[in-house]
Amino acid sequence: MQQSTFKLSLAACAVLTTLSVHAEDSSVTVYGVISASLESVGASGGSGGSKTTTTRVTDNNSRIGFRGNEDLGNGLKAIWQVESSLRNFEQGGTTDWGQSATLATRNSFVGLASEQYGRLIAGYNDTVYKSLVGSTADFGIDVMAGTIADSWGTGPGFYQLFSRGETRLKNSVHYVSPTLSGWQGGVSYGVDETQTNNTNRSRLSLAVKYGDGPFKAGFGWDRQFDTAGYEQSNAGTAASGKHVDFAKLLAQWTFSSTGTLVGAGVERGSYESATGGQTQTQTGWTVGISQPLSERLALKASYSKLGSLNNASNADDYKATQWVLGASYAATKRTSFYTYATRLSNGALQNANFGFSPLTTSSSAVDIGKGNTLHTVGVGMSTAF
């Protein structure tokens, strides 16, 4: 028995030694987040049906990922990542519309990284309009990011109120510079591999941000080529020579004496017409505030507004507003608890929706009926690994 134990110990030491040597020039990390909430949700007042107030358990952007790197020498590393959504884990990984989660549904790429020259990757990844100055950036204005009360971004077939020009871009390349004297910039480009109807619907995003002490600011621009029309379904229409543009400006200040974070953003969308009509434009803006009460507890609030759709019939009917109230408590560095309440009011022709777990008025689509007012209140827990 002692001899067997001794042999096992030698084998274990050999394995650990091999792993240790291998780790000198490469590494692999498993990471992720599991987050869920219990909430009451509903929608009413729309022309396309309503959603009876109901109680549900909701996934809030849960995910698992694997990332690694290998030292190539001279400060250069090969990097890779495969990240998968754990969306709807509370109901077996299947959405309300029968869609199942698959591998690499989130940021997945291969590339090169250097502290001196920045990072260049290719694959399926957030544009810099999103990663540097959007919902996954570090501005803190999107106060309840990662929950249904998230008011920034886009989803599979719907828009929220702010940062509507951001996306996760397939068949794409991305470059992000190193940070120099507080400045950092990036560019993303996605190719169109289908090019139907004599169109090339590629996409280009640019972003730059600045951070120095308590102040942060950022600017982003995004263009969808050979695309036209107001995109309430997050798809647009293929149209040769036309384009859809977004431009966004953010600013944020953190008061050192109290820790209070105050920030605001403005975004303008421009939609060319496929039939030669006037270009439609729409401006949205948001303000957010976060107030820590202790090292662990913080209160949060935001208000966002989407303006009229200029050059459209009944332009004011495309407006929308949303307020968000929330609080978070960091039990540890990895585990936190949160609560939120939000109300989103759509104009008669608008169908903006909640993030991550949108409400629907159809069993076969992710759309909410136009003109609905959505509401929710919930409490949840998140833990990272």
C-alpha positions in Angstrom: 0.0 0.0 0.0 2.8 2.4 0.9 4.6 1.5 -2.4 1.4 2.3 -4.4 1.0 5.6 -2.6 4.6 6.5 -3.3 4.2 5.7 -7.0 1.0 7.9 -7.1 2.8 10.7 -5.4 5.7 10.5 -8.0 3.2 10.5 -10.8 1.4 13.6 -9.4 4.6 15.4 -9.0 5.6 14.7 -12.6 2.3 16.0 -13.9 2.5 19.1 -11.8 6.0 19.7 -12.9 5.0 19.4 -16.6 2.1 21.8 -16.1 4.4 24.3 -14.3 6.9 24.2 -17.1 4.2 24.6 -19.7 2.7 27.5 -17.8 5.9 29.5 -18.2 5.1 30.4 -21.8 1.3 29.8 -22.0 -1.8 29.8 -19.9 -5.5 28.9 -20.0 -8.2 30.4 -17.8 -11.7 29.3 -17.3 -14.0 32.2 -16.3 -17.7 33.1 -16.2 -20.7 34.6 -14.4 -23.9 33.1 -13.2 -26.7 35.6 -12.5 -30.4 35.3 -12.0 -33.3 37.3 -10.6 -36.8 36.8 -9.4 -39.0 39.5 -10.9 -42.4 40.8 -11.8 -42.8 41.9 -15.4 -45.6 43.2 -17.6 -46.5 45.4 -20.6 -49.7 47.2 -21.5 -51.2 49.9 -23.7 -49.8 48.7 -27.0 -51.6 48.3 -30.3 -50.0 44.9 -31.0 -51.1 43.1 -27.8 -50.0 43.3 -24.1 -48.1 41.1 -21.6 -50.0 40.2 -18.5 -48.1 41.0 -15.4 -46.4 37.8 -14.3 -43.6 36.5 -12.0 -40.6 34.8 -13.6 -37.1 33.7 -12.9 -34.7 35.4 -15.3 -31.2 34.8 -16.4 -29.1 38.0 -16.4 -26.3 37.6 -18.9 -24.8 34.4 -17.5 -21.8 33.1 -19.5 -18.8 30.8 -19.4 -15.5 31.3 -21.3 -12.1 29.9 -21.9 -9.1 32.2 -22.8 -5.5 31.6 -23.2 -2.2 33.0 -24.4 1.3 31.9 -25.5 4.4 34.0 -25.3 5.9 34.5 -28.7 8.9 36.5 -27.5 9.8 40.2 -27.7 6.7 41.3 -25.8 4.3 39.6 -28.3 1.7 37.1 -27.3 -0.7 34.9 -29.2 -4.2 35.2 -27.6 -7.5 33.3 -28.0 -10.9 33.2 -26.4 -14.0 31.0 -26.7 -17.0 32.4 -24.8 -20.5 31.0 -24.6 -23.7 32.3 -23.4 -25.5 30.5 -20.5 -28.6 32.5 -21.3 -31.8 30.9 -20.1 -30.0 28.4 -17.9 -33.0 28.7 -15.6 -35.1 26.8 -18.1 -32.5 24.3 -19.5 -30.8 26.7 -21.9 -33.7 27.1 -24.3 -35.4 30.4 -25.0 -39.1 31.0 -25.0 -38.9 30.6 -28.8 -37.2 27.2 -28.8 -33.7 28.5 -29.4 -30.9 26.7 -27.7 -27.5 28.0 -26.6 -24.5 26.8 -28.5 -20.7 27.1 -28.1 -19.0 30.4 -29.1 -22.2 32.5 -29.0 -20.3 35.4 -27.4 -16.9 37.0 -28.0 -14.6 34.3 -29.5 -11.4 35.1 -31.4 -7.8 34.5 -32.1 -5.1 37.2 -32.4 -2.0 38.9 -31.2 -1.4 41.2 -28.2 1.5 43.5 -27.2 1.7 46.0 -24.4 3.6 48.3 -26.8 1.5 48.0 -29.9 -2.0 46.9 -28.7 -4.2 44.1 -29.7 -5.3 42.7 -33.1 -8.0 39.9 -33.2 -10.2 38.2 -35.7 -13.5 36.3 -35.1 -16.8 37.1 -33.5 -16.5 40.1 -31.1 -18.0 43.3 -29.8 -17.2 46.3 -31.9 -15.2 49.1 -30.4 -18.4 51.2 -30.4 -19.5 48.7 -27.8 -16.3 47.6 -26.0 -14.7 51.1 -25.6 -17.6 53.4 -25.4 -20.7 51.2 -25.1 -22.5 48.9 -22.7 -19.4 46.8 -21.9 -17.1 49.8 -21.3 -16.1 51.1 -17.9 -18.0 54.4 -17.8 -20.5 53.3 -15.2 -23.4 55.3 -16.7 -25.4 52.2 -17.6 -26.1 51.7 -13.9 -27.9 48.3 -14.0 -25.8 46.8 -16.8 -26.2 43.0 -17.1 -29.8 42.9 -15.9 -33.2 43.3 -17.5 -33.0 47.0 -16.4 -30.0 47.5 -18.7 -31.1 50.4 -21.0 -28.1 50.3 -23.4 -27.6 48.2 -26.5 -29.3 45.9 -28.9 -30.6 42.3 -28.8 -31.7 39.6 -31.2 -34.4 41.5 -33.1 -34.9 44.5 -30.8 -33.3 47.7 -29.6 -33.0 49.4 -26.2 -33.0 53.2 -25.8 -29.3 54.1 -25.8 -26.1 52.9 -27.6 -28.3 51.5 -30.4 -25.3 51.4 -32.8 -23.4 48.8 -30.9 -23.3 45.1 -31.8 -21.3 41.9 -31.6 -19.9 41.6 -35.1 -19.4 38.3 -36.9 -16.7 37.7 -39.5 -14.7 40.7 -38.1 -11.3 42.0 -37.3 -10.6 44.4 -34.4 -7.7 46.6 -33.3 -7.4 48.3 -30.0 -4.4 50.5 -29.2 -2.5 50.5 -25.9 -3.4 53.3 -23.5 -1.1 56.3 -24.0 -1.4 59.3 -21.5 -5.0 58.3 -20.8 -6.0 57.9 -24.5 -7.1 54.7 -26.1 -8.6 54.1 -29.6 -9.8 51.2 -31.7 -11.4 50.2 -35.0 -13.6 47.2 -35.9 -14.5 46.0 -39.4 -16.9 43.2 -40.3 -17.1 41.7 -43.8 -20.2 40.6 -45.6 -19.7 37.1 -46.8 -23.0 36.7 -48.6 -23.3 40.0 -50.6 -26.8 39.4 -51.9 -28.7 41.7 -54.3 -25.5 43.4 -55.4 -24.8 44.8 -51.9 -21.8 44.6 -49.6 -23.3 45.1 -46.1 -19.9 45.4 -44.3 -19.7 47.4 -41.1 -17.1 49.8 -39.7 -16.8 51.1 -36.1 -14.4 53.6 -34.7 -14.0 54.7 -31.1 -11.7 56.7 -28.8 -11.8 57.3 -25.1 -9.9 59.3 -22.5 -9.5 58.7 -18.8 -7.5 60.7 -16.3 -8.3 60.6 -12.6 -11.9 61.3 -11.9 -12.8 62.2 -15.5 -13.6 60.0 -18.5 -14.9 60.8 -22.0 -15.5 58.9 -25.2 -16.6 59.2 -28.8 -17.8 56.4 -31.1 -18.9 56.2 -34.7 -20.5 53.2 -36.6 -21.5 52.7 -40.2 -23.5 49.9 -41.8 -22.8 50.0 -45.5 -25.4 49.2 -48.2 -28.1 49.3 -45.5 -31.2 51.5 -45.3 -34.3 52.2 -43.3 -35.2 52.7 -39.7 -34.2 49.5 -37.9 -36.8 48.7 -35.3 -36.0 45.0 -35.8 -32.2 45.4 -35.7 -31.9 44.3 -39.3 -32.4 47.1 -41.8 -32.9 46.6 -45.5 -30.2 45.8 -48.1 -29.8 48.9 -50.3 -26.8 49.5 -52.6 -25.1 52.8 -51.9 -27.0 53.6 -48.8 -25.9 53.5 -45.2 -27.0 53.7 -41.6 -24.8 55.7 -39.2 -24.5 56.1 -35.4 -22.4 58.6 -33.5 -22.1 58.8 -29.7 -20.5 61.0 -27.1 -20.0 60.1 -23.4 -18.7 61.9 -20.4 -18.4 60.8 -16.7 -17.1 62.3 -13.5 -16.4 60.7 -10.1 -16.3 62.9 -7.1 -13.3 61.8 -5.0 -14.8 63.2 -1.7 -18.0 61.2 -1.8 -17.4 58.6 -4.6 -20.5 59.9 -6.4 -20.4 59.0 -10.1 -22.3 61.2 -12.6 -22.4 60.6 -16.3 -24.3 61.4 -19.5 -24.3 60.4 -23.1 -25.9 61.5 -26.4 -26.3 59.4 -29.6 -27.6 60.2 -33.0 -28.8 57.7 -35.5 -29.0 58.5 -39.2 -31.0 56.2 -41.6 -30.9 56.7 -45.3 -34.0 55.7 -47.4 -33.9 52.7 -49.8 -36.3 54.5 -52.1 -34.6 57.9 -52.3 -36.7 59.6 -49.6 -35.3 62.0 -47.0 -32.8 60.6 -44.5 -34.4 60.0 -41.1 -32.5 61.0 -37.9 -33.1 60.3 -34.3 -31.3 61.5 -31.1 -31.2 59.7 -27.8 -29.6 60.7 -24.5 -29.1 59.2 -21.1 -27.9 60.3 -17.6 -26.8 58.1 -14.8 -25.7 58.5 -11.2 -24.3 56.0 -8.7 -23.8 56.8 -5.0 -21.9 54.4 -2.7 -23.2 54.3 0.8 -20.3 52.1 2.0 -17.6 50.0 0.5 -20.2 47.3 -0.4 -23.5 49.1 -0.9 -24.4 51.5 -3.7 -27.6 53.2 -4.9 -28.1 53.8 -8.6 -30.5 55.7 -11.0 -30.7 56.6 -14.6 -33.0 58.3 -17.1 -32.9 57.8 -20.9 -34.9 59.3 -23.7 -35.3 58.5 -27.4 -36.4 61.5 -29.4 -38.6 62.0 -32.5 -37.8 60.3 -35.8 -37.1 63.3 -37.9 -38.5 63.3 -41.5 -40.9 60.4 -40.7 -44.7 60.7 -40.6 -46.0 61.0 -37.0 -42.4 61.6 -35.9 -43.2 62.0 -32.2 -44.8 58.6 -32.1 -41.3 57.1 -32.3 -40.2 58.5 -28.9 -39.5 56.5 -25.8 -38.4 57.1 -22.2 -37.0 54.8 -19.5 -36.2 55.4 -15.8 -34.2 52.9 -13.7 -33.7 52.7 -10.0 -31.4 50.1 -8.4 -29.1 49.0 -5.7 -26.2 46.6 -5.4 -24.4 44.9 -2.5 -21.0 43.3 -3.0 -20.9 40.4 -0.5 -17.4 39.4 -1.7 -15.2 40.3 -4.6 -17.1 37.7 -6.7 -20.6 37.5 -5.3 -23.1 40.4 -5.3 -26.8 40.9 -4.7 -28.9 43.5 -6.5 -32.4 44.9 -6.9 -34.0 47.1 -9.5 -37.2 48.7 -10.8 -37.7 50.2 -14.2 -40.4 51.5 -16.5 -40.1 51.9 -20.3 -42.7 53.9 -22.1 -42.9 53.6 -25.9 -44.6 56.1 -28.3 -47.4 54.7 -30.4 -45.0 53.5 -33.2 -42.0 52.6 -31.0 -41.2 49.1 -29.7 -38.0 49.5 -27.6 -37.6 46.6 -25.2 -35.8 45.5 -22.0 -32.3 44.1 -22.3 -31.2 40.4 -22.1 -34.7 39.0 -21.3 -37.0 41.1 -23.5 -40.8 41.0 -23.1 -42.9 39.7 -26.1 -46.4 39.9 -27.2 -46.1 37.0 -29.7 -45.1 33.4 -29.1 -43.0 33.2 -32.3 -41.1 36.5 -32.3 -38.9 38.6 -29.9 -40.9 41.8 -30.7 -42.9 43.7 -28.2 -46.1 45.3 -29.6 -45.6 48.9 -30.6 -46.8 51.5 -28.1 -46.4 49.3 -25.0 -45.3 50.5 -21.6 -43.1 47.9 -19.9 -42.5 47.6 -16.2 -40.5 45.3 -13.9 -39.2 45.1 -10.4 -36.8 42.4 -9.3 -34.1 41.1 -7.0 -31.2 39.0 -8.0 -27.8 37.5 -7.3 -24.6 37.2 -9.3 -21.4 35.3 -8.8 -18.3 35.2 -10.9 -15.8 32.4 -11.3 
